[in-house]
Amino acid sequence: MKCALIILPKRFNGHELFVLLKVLKDHDIKFMLLSQDEVAVEEEGVFTPGGFRIKTHGIVFNFPVDELIKYSALIFVSGDLNDLEEYWNSNHITNLVKKAVDLNIVIGAVCVSIMNIHSILKGRKSTSYESLNFIERLVNTGATYVPLSVVIDGKLVTGENTLSTQNWAETIVSLILGKKPELNLQTEVGNITHRKRKARKAIPALERLHRSEKDS
């Protein structure tokens, strides 16, 4: 039986998580939810009113890295930036992500959770959340920024934002099941590269991450 390890911040994006879980369940893929706390809370969002609480299967920092061998995918969803910043700076998260690469399992990240996997992005293609300094930070990792809704690089699947969740989740499932992903690339290009982007404010947490890496 296939099983995915899902890591979410303690204040998570409900749309991303619940769409992902539905797609996994539709294909009989089991999952385990880990977070910073034993109970995670849905953050207020455009798609949902927020406040929904879920009991996780445990605290991510207590999860043994070697246990990842039991899973077919390591998946990150986004949420509150302050919560995600802890993941961006976590050696344990970095070790999990690198272990997933060693095991050659599927790795998925969407929206601002993409920075959770910054340690493995060098030389890879990835999409990005549309904040100007987020894109800059992505490029500074050595990644090639691709302005599409969903980008696949081997077994790495990145989703641009919350609106990308359905395609992103379906792509992850296809790779878990060993199938060729079915993406309507023309639609994605039409929606993404030909629309007028609005400049977004810098994300302070990303600037702190950038400064910390420069100082190290």
TORPAMAR-193530 format. One line per 4 residues: their letters; for each residue x, y negated, z of C-alpha. Coordinates in Angstrom, 2 decimals. Layout:
N
A> X/Y/Z; ...
//
This chain:
216
MKCA> 0.00/0.00/0.00; 1.35/-3.42/-0.99; 1.60/-6.03/1.76; 2.52/-9.75/1.72
LIIL> 4.10/-11.72/4.54; 2.51/-15.19/4.65; 4.09/-18.01/6.63; 1.99/-21.07/7.36
PKRF> 2.54/-24.17/9.49; 0.49/-24.41/12.67; -1.60/-27.08/10.90; -2.14/-25.47/7.52
NGHE> -3.76/-26.35/4.19; -7.02/-24.40/4.30; -7.67/-24.41/0.57; -4.27/-22.92/-0.22
LFVL> -4.49/-20.25/2.46; -8.07/-19.12/1.87; -7.74/-19.00/-1.92; -4.52/-16.99/-1.54
LKVL> -6.14/-14.55/0.90; -9.13/-14.02/-1.40; -6.90/-13.24/-4.38; -4.86/-10.80/-2.30
KDHD> -7.98/-9.09/-0.97; -9.48/-8.85/-4.46; -6.45/-6.76/-5.45; -6.31/-4.67/-2.26
IKFM> -3.07/-6.27/-1.09; -2.67/-6.40/2.68; -1.13/-9.38/4.43; 0.39/-10.54/7.70
LLSQ> 0.08/-14.16/8.86; 2.87/-15.79/10.86; 3.14/-19.35/12.12; 4.79/-21.49/14.80
DEVA> 1.96/-20.65/17.21; -0.30/-17.67/17.78; -3.26/-19.84/16.73; -3.10/-22.05/13.62
VEEE> -5.51/-24.88/12.81; -6.69/-25.99/9.39; -5.65/-29.58/8.73; -8.14/-32.14/7.43
GVFT> -8.18/-32.02/3.64; -9.96/-32.95/0.44; -11.42/-29.48/-0.08; -12.39/-28.61/3.48
PGGF> -13.48/-30.59/6.55; -10.66/-29.12/8.65; -10.58/-27.81/12.17; -10.98/-24.09/11.34
RIKT> -8.84/-22.02/13.71; -7.31/-18.64/12.95; -5.38/-16.20/15.10; -2.10/-15.28/13.45
HGIV> -0.30/-11.96/13.74; 2.58/-13.54/15.59; 5.18/-16.29/15.81; 7.44/-16.45/12.79
FNFP> 10.61/-17.15/14.76; 10.14/-13.82/16.58; 9.84/-11.84/13.34; 12.95/-9.68/12.73
VDEL> 14.51/-10.47/9.37; 15.21/-6.79/8.67; 11.46/-6.06/8.93; 10.97/-7.86/5.64
IKYS> 11.86/-4.62/3.87; 8.28/-3.47/4.59; 6.74/-6.25/2.45; 6.28/-6.85/-1.27
ALIF> 6.23/-10.64/-1.06; 7.20/-13.59/1.13; 4.72/-16.44/0.66; 4.59/-19.98/2.06
VSGD> 1.58/-22.29/2.17; 1.74/-25.99/2.98; 0.12/-28.24/5.55; 1.22/-30.86/8.04
LNDL> 4.60/-32.35/7.12; 5.83/-32.58/10.69; 5.17/-28.87/11.17; 6.80/-27.99/7.85
EEYW> 9.89/-30.01/8.71; 10.67/-27.44/11.40; 10.75/-24.78/8.68; 12.89/-26.91/6.39
NSNH> 15.56/-27.10/9.09; 15.23/-23.53/10.42; 18.08/-21.05/10.05; 15.57/-18.25/10.67
ITNL> 13.43/-19.32/7.70; 16.56/-19.61/5.57; 17.60/-16.10/6.57; 14.15/-14.74/5.72
VKKA> 14.19/-16.36/2.30; 17.69/-15.11/1.52; 16.70/-11.63/2.70; 13.73/-11.73/0.30
VDLN> 16.16/-12.49/-2.53; 18.39/-9.59/-1.47; 15.38/-7.26/-1.41; 14.22/-8.55/-4.82
IVIG> 10.66/-9.09/-3.60; 8.29/-11.81/-4.79; 8.74/-15.26/-3.23; 5.95/-17.84/-3.45
AVCV> 5.76/-21.45/-2.29; 3.26/-24.17/-3.10; 3.16/-27.95/-2.80; 5.32/-29.33/0.04
SIMN> 6.13/-25.82/1.31; 8.55/-25.48/-1.63; 11.21/-27.13/0.51; 11.01/-24.09/2.83
IHSI> 12.98/-22.23/0.15; 15.50/-25.00/-0.60; 18.40/-22.66/0.26; 17.80/-20.47/-2.83
LKGR> 16.76/-23.05/-5.42; 20.19/-23.73/-6.90; 20.23/-22.60/-10.52; 16.50/-21.81/-10.52
KSTS> 13.50/-23.43/-12.16; 10.80/-24.87/-9.92; 7.87/-27.22/-10.00; 7.44/-29.81/-7.27
YESL> 4.92/-31.86/-5.34; 4.67/-35.22/-7.07; 6.37/-37.39/-4.47; 9.31/-39.17/-6.08
NFIE> 11.76/-38.33/-3.31; 10.46/-34.75/-3.16; 11.34/-34.28/-6.82; 14.72/-35.93/-6.21
RLVN> 15.35/-33.66/-3.23; 14.40/-30.62/-5.33; 16.87/-31.61/-8.03; 19.56/-32.21/-5.38
TGAT> 19.28/-28.55/-4.34; 20.53/-27.64/-7.80; 17.11/-26.59/-9.09; 15.77/-27.49/-12.52
YVPL> 12.54/-29.43/-12.10; 9.77/-28.27/-14.44; 6.63/-30.49/-14.42; 4.07/-27.69/-14.72
SVVI> 1.31/-26.52/-12.41; 2.93/-23.09/-11.88; 6.54/-22.14/-12.62; 7.95/-18.61/-12.65
DGKL> 11.66/-17.90/-12.35; 12.20/-14.17/-12.01; 10.28/-13.24/-8.87; 10.07/-16.82/-7.62
VTGE> 6.68/-18.51/-8.11; 6.19/-22.19/-7.26; 2.93/-24.15/-7.41; 2.85/-27.91/-7.90
NTLS> 0.07/-28.80/-5.48; -3.19/-27.64/-3.90; -4.97/-27.77/-7.25; -2.50/-25.16/-8.53
TQNW> -3.41/-22.62/-5.85; -5.62/-20.27/-7.89; -3.12/-19.82/-10.74; -0.22/-19.70/-8.30
AETI> -1.85/-16.97/-6.20; -2.89/-14.91/-9.24; 0.66/-15.13/-10.61; 2.09/-13.90/-7.32
VSLI> -0.30/-10.95/-7.30; 0.58/-10.03/-10.88; 4.27/-9.88/-9.97; 3.56/-7.86/-6.80
LGKK> 1.66/-5.33/-8.92; 4.38/-5.26/-11.57; 2.18/-6.85/-14.22; 2.98/-9.61/-16.66
PELN> 1.43/-12.87/-15.35; -1.33/-14.32/-17.49; -0.96/-18.09/-17.47; -2.70/-20.46/-19.84
LQTE> 0.43/-22.51/-20.43; -1.25/-24.79/-22.96; -3.85/-25.74/-20.38; -1.16/-26.24/-17.77
VGNI> 0.88/-28.45/-20.07; -2.21/-30.41/-21.01; -3.18/-30.97/-17.41; 0.24/-31.75/-16.09
THRK> 2.67/-33.24/-18.57; 0.22/-35.44/-20.44; -1.49/-37.03/-17.47; -0.36/-40.33/-16.06
RKAR> 1.37/-39.73/-12.78; 1.01/-42.14/-9.90; 4.15/-42.99/-7.97; 3.86/-41.64/-4.45
KAIP> 5.45/-42.82/-1.25; 8.66/-41.30/0.02; 8.35/-38.55/2.60; 10.39/-39.45/5.72
ALER> 10.87/-35.80/6.69; 12.57/-35.09/3.36; 14.86/-38.06/3.84; 15.86/-36.70/7.25
LHRS> 16.56/-33.28/5.74; 18.69/-34.86/3.03; 20.68/-36.89/5.59; 21.24/-33.86/7.84
EKDS> 22.62/-31.80/4.94; 24.93/-34.63/3.88; 26.27/-34.89/7.44; 26.81/-31.13/7.81
//
